[in-house]
Amino acid sequence: MTHVVIGGGIIGLLTAYELHSAGEKVTLLEQGQLGKESSWAGGGILSPLYPWRYPDALNDLAAWSQQTYPALINALKAESGIDAQWWQCGFLMLDEAEIAAAVPWARQRQQTLEIAGADRIKTIAPALSANDLPERALWMPEIAQARNPRLLKALIAALRNQGVELHEQSPVSRLLVNKQGVNGVICGNREMPADTVTVACGAWSRQLLDAWVSRFDIAPVRGQMILFKADPALLSTMIMRESHYLIPRRDGRIIAGSTLEYVGFDKSVTQDAKQKLLKMAVTLVPELNNYPIEHHWAGLRPGNSQQTPVVCQHPDIAGLFINTGHFRNGVVTAPASARLCADLILHRPPIVNPGLYRL
């Protein structure tokens, strides 16, 4: 069988990786540069933010992916020579109001969760401002991160080394559909036949699927972030408060994010967002005032009101598959989403209940 995957972010790339690993012939088409949209722009936290706020369907994908990531990153490093820097640095949430929901969730999901008092908080993250600490916080020591730009580079290099066809600057204008189902796509001026087509192009998925899916509410949500060039000793765990976060990297850089802005496909950055993120960061860690902001960028997440991604075969069009709508949880759920999509395409037993991810 021949398969076309539309979308060169982490979801599309891993879907291609899964299909190729099963011995299938895959062509991936990306309208811009591979891995340079939402997947590159995110923070790489390998957990949903406040996971107890999400349904089990989302957490099932996240849990499978969390177990898979260390081996996946090691495999990609062996195949590409690029280390995506999986780091189990833990996640400290300074939101005392979340404790009531978090504790039963952790017990039910068998997740390690500690209610940390003020002294313990200071031990975990000494750089936090002493003037603004809660009496209690949530500490999840087993949560890891991946350096997502490196993860994308490793995945792209591995696929190329394996001989998978990856095409940049190749926008798909139309799906080819007849009474039997999908039979390919129009890319540029040519028809590309395929036995299956997977739409995995994030916030741009709706443009291809509007003609075939009613009430499809995937839409772009801009997120802006800033990057400090700091000292590696300053912060060694991820911090979150009121849906904003600080993510340290091993080399000392610290990401501060992020905004949620419904501005269509506008990826520009704003001075207002930069100042708000700076204020948030230095309020949490005052010493960040002493370090330069090295970069300020924005990405477009595939917003989705139903809280779980859509991973399914189209109910009426044979051979057409959808893998999109991951919103803020694309990186953490990507391995499971890709495996589930490949399971459906190849008629294998699915890793999770596929009925939970239908349109």
PyMOL commands that set and color helices and strands:
alter all, ss='L'
color gray80, all
select helices_A, chain A and resi 10-21+38-41+51-53+56-80+96-109+118-124+130-132+148-161+202-209+271-284+286-290+327-345+354-357
alter helices_A, ss='H'
color red, helices_A
select strands_A, chain A and resi 2-6+25-29+91-93+114-117+136-140+165-167+172-178+181-187+190-193+196-199+219-229+238-241+244-248+253-257+293-303+310-313+320-324
alter strands_A, ss='S'
color yellow, strands_A
deselect
rebuild
show_as cartoon
